[in-house]
Amino acid sequence: MPIRMAQPSLLLNSYQFTDVFGGCGMFMDTTWNCPKSTRPQDIVGWIHTAYARTPNKKLHNVVLNFHGPGEDNPLKDSSAVIIGEARPESGFGTTHFREAIYITLNLSNVGVFSALKGTNPGTIWFHGCAVARTMKGKYLCQRIAECCGWRVVAAEDDQEEWVAIINWLTFPRGTIDDYEGRVYLWDGKGKVGPFSPNGGYWD
């Protein structure tokens, strides 16, 4: 069942999900598609920008629709979330194959979220695969919560995604697809517990 979210909220789509339906066919009050050059500090900057535009300095939810460390993620790091691409895979006509170089949100750069400290806290939702599958992934979420004082939501399992046109027809503005598998919620101090958001309304 769709998860309904209080507005204003922000949805950031990975460059890999960008298409004619706005990225993934789901929309918040503010929905932006990220370029390939996106860095962790850009994400925090865009959250700040959306926050500053809210009428009461309250951004209820931030949905980060990026690839987590699930089956489709080519990285070996079990806690890295792909947010950009520094170098794509080589194309036709090159003399040899080069591995892509991705820009990630990981334990070495998660401190950028400290820039959100002091803002009226909302909830950051990782809508990607298996962000909380490993202890390192869970610690990444904990560190984000500790750094910025916001709640953080992430799932253990790979997530099934409808094609964008189905999302666009199925999910009204202000909703996201529900989660598969076990979901966790970290509070603003980094304490974690199981979470059942599916079919609910979240402020």
C-alpha positions as CSV (number, residue, x, y, z in Angstrom):
1,M,0.0,0.0,0.0
2,P,1.3,3.5,-0.7
3,I,2.9,5.5,2.0
4,R,1.3,9.0,2.3
5,M,3.5,11.9,3.4
6,A,2.7,15.3,4.9
7,Q,3.8,18.2,2.6
8,P,5.9,20.0,2.0
9,S,8.3,17.2,1.3
10,L,11.2,16.7,-1.0
11,L,12.0,13.8,-3.4
12,L,15.5,13.5,-4.9
13,N,15.8,11.1,-7.8
14,S,19.0,9.5,-8.9
15,Y,20.2,10.4,-12.4
16,Q,19.7,6.8,-13.2
17,F,15.9,7.1,-12.7
18,T,15.4,10.3,-14.7
19,D,12.9,10.0,-17.5
20,V,9.9,11.8,-19.0
21,F,7.8,11.0,-16.0
22,G,9.9,13.1,-13.7
23,G,12.4,10.5,-12.6
24,C,10.4,7.6,-11.2
25,G,6.8,8.6,-11.6
26,M,6.4,9.6,-7.9
27,F,6.2,13.2,-6.8
28,M,6.4,15.3,-3.6
29,D,5.6,18.9,-3.2
30,T,9.2,19.4,-4.5
31,T,10.7,16.8,-6.8
32,W,14.2,17.2,-8.3
33,N,16.3,15.0,-10.5
34,C,20.0,14.8,-9.6
35,P,22.7,15.1,-12.3
36,K,25.5,12.6,-12.7
37,S,27.9,14.9,-10.9
38,T,25.9,14.8,-7.6
39,R,28.0,14.7,-4.5
40,P,27.0,14.2,-0.8
41,Q,27.3,17.9,-0.1
42,D,24.9,18.6,-3.0
43,I,22.2,16.4,-1.4
44,V,22.5,18.3,1.8
45,G,22.5,21.6,0.0
46,W,19.3,20.8,-1.9
47,I,17.7,19.7,1.4
48,H,18.7,23.1,2.8
49,T,17.3,24.9,-0.2
50,A,13.9,23.1,-0.1
51,Y,13.8,23.6,3.7
52,A,14.4,27.4,3.3
53,R,11.5,27.6,0.8
54,T,8.9,26.0,3.2
55,P,6.4,28.5,4.7
56,N,7.0,27.5,8.3
57,K,10.6,26.2,8.1
58,K,9.3,22.6,8.2
59,L,10.3,20.0,5.6
60,H,8.4,17.0,6.7
61,N,10.1,14.3,4.6
62,V,13.0,13.9,2.3
63,V,12.9,10.8,0.0
64,L,16.3,9.8,-1.4
65,N,15.5,7.6,-4.4
66,F,19.0,6.2,-5.0
67,H,20.6,2.8,-5.6
68,G,21.5,1.1,-2.3
69,P,23.8,-1.8,-1.9
70,G,21.4,-4.4,-3.3
71,E,21.6,-6.8,-6.3
72,D,21.7,-4.0,-8.9
73,N,24.5,-2.0,-7.2
74,P,27.9,-2.8,-8.8
75,L,29.8,-1.7,-5.8
76,K,31.3,-4.0,-3.2
77,D,30.9,-1.6,-0.3
78,S,27.9,-2.9,1.7
79,S,27.1,0.5,3.0
80,A,27.6,2.7,-0.1
81,V,24.6,4.4,-1.7
82,I,25.3,5.5,-5.3
83,I,24.4,9.2,-5.8
84,G,26.4,10.1,-8.9
85,E,28.9,9.0,-11.4
86,A,32.4,10.4,-11.8
87,R,33.3,8.3,-14.8
88,P,31.0,6.1,-16.9
89,E,31.8,2.8,-18.3
90,S,33.7,3.0,-21.6
91,G,31.7,2.9,-24.8
92,F,32.1,1.6,-28.3
93,G,35.3,2.6,-30.1
94,T,37.6,2.7,-27.1
95,T,40.6,0.5,-26.9
96,H,39.8,-1.1,-23.6
97,F,37.1,-1.4,-21.0
98,R,37.3,0.8,-17.9
99,E,35.2,0.3,-14.8
100,A,32.8,3.1,-13.9
101,I,33.7,5.3,-11.0
102,Y,30.7,6.2,-8.8
103,I,30.1,9.0,-6.4
104,T,28.7,7.5,-3.2
105,L,27.3,8.4,0.2
106,N,29.3,6.3,2.6
107,L,30.8,6.2,6.1
108,S,33.7,8.4,5.1
109,N,31.6,11.4,4.0
110,V,28.4,11.0,6.0
111,G,29.5,14.0,8.2
112,V,28.2,16.4,5.6
113,F,24.7,15.9,7.1
114,S,25.9,17.8,10.2
115,A,25.1,21.0,8.1
116,L,21.4,20.2,8.8
117,K,21.9,20.4,12.6
118,G,19.6,23.0,14.1
119,T,16.9,22.7,11.4
120,N,13.4,21.7,12.3
121,P,13.8,17.9,11.9
122,G,11.8,15.7,9.6
123,T,12.4,12.2,8.3
124,I,14.9,11.1,5.6
125,W,13.6,8.0,3.7
126,F,16.1,5.8,1.7
127,H,13.9,4.3,-1.0
128,G,16.7,2.2,-2.5
129,C,17.6,-1.5,-2.1
130,A,19.1,-3.0,1.0
131,V,20.5,0.1,2.6
132,A,20.1,-1.4,6.0
133,R,21.0,-5.0,5.1
134,T,24.4,-5.1,6.8
135,M,25.7,-3.7,10.1
136,K,27.7,-1.1,8.1
137,G,24.6,0.0,6.3
138,K,22.7,0.3,9.6
139,Y,25.6,2.3,11.0
140,L,25.5,4.6,8.0
141,C,21.8,5.4,8.8
142,Q,22.6,5.8,12.5
143,R,25.4,8.3,11.7
144,I,23.1,10.3,9.4
145,A,20.6,10.6,12.2
146,E,23.3,11.5,14.8
147,C,24.8,14.1,12.5
148,C,21.7,16.0,11.6
149,G,19.1,15.1,14.3
150,W,16.5,13.9,11.7
151,R,14.8,10.5,11.7
152,V,16.1,8.0,9.1
153,V,14.2,5.2,7.4
154,A,15.8,2.3,5.4
155,A,15.0,-1.3,4.5
156,E,17.0,-4.6,4.7
157,D,15.7,-6.1,1.4
158,D,16.0,-5.3,-2.3
159,Q,13.1,-3.1,-3.3
160,E,10.8,-3.9,-6.2
161,E,10.1,-0.8,-8.4
162,W,7.3,-0.4,-10.9
163,V,8.1,1.2,-14.2
164,A,7.6,5.0,-14.1
165,I,4.4,5.1,-16.0
166,I,2.8,2.6,-13.5
167,N,4.0,4.7,-10.6
168,W,2.7,7.9,-12.3
169,L,-0.8,6.3,-12.7
170,T,-0.9,4.6,-9.4
171,F,0.6,6.9,-6.8
172,P,-0.9,10.3,-6.1
173,R,1.4,13.2,-5.5
174,G,2.7,13.0,-2.0
175,T,2.9,9.2,-1.9
176,I,5.7,6.7,-2.4
177,D,5.7,2.9,-3.1
178,D,5.7,0.7,-0.1
179,Y,8.6,-1.2,1.2
180,E,9.5,-4.9,0.8
181,G,11.0,-6.7,3.8
182,R,12.0,-5.4,7.2
183,V,12.2,-1.7,7.7
184,Y,14.0,0.3,10.4
185,L,13.6,3.8,11.8
186,W,16.4,5.7,13.5
187,D,15.4,8.5,15.8
188,G,17.2,11.9,15.8
189,K,19.7,10.5,18.4
190,G,20.5,7.4,16.3
191,K,18.5,4.9,18.3
192,V,16.9,2.3,16.0
193,G,13.8,0.1,16.1
194,P,11.6,-1.9,13.6
195,F,9.2,0.2,11.6
196,S,6.0,-0.5,9.6
197,P,5.3,2.5,7.4
198,N,3.3,0.8,4.6
199,G,-0.2,2.2,4.2
200,G,0.4,4.9,6.7
201,Y,0.4,8.7,6.8
202,W,3.7,10.2,8.0
203,D,4.1,13.8,9.3
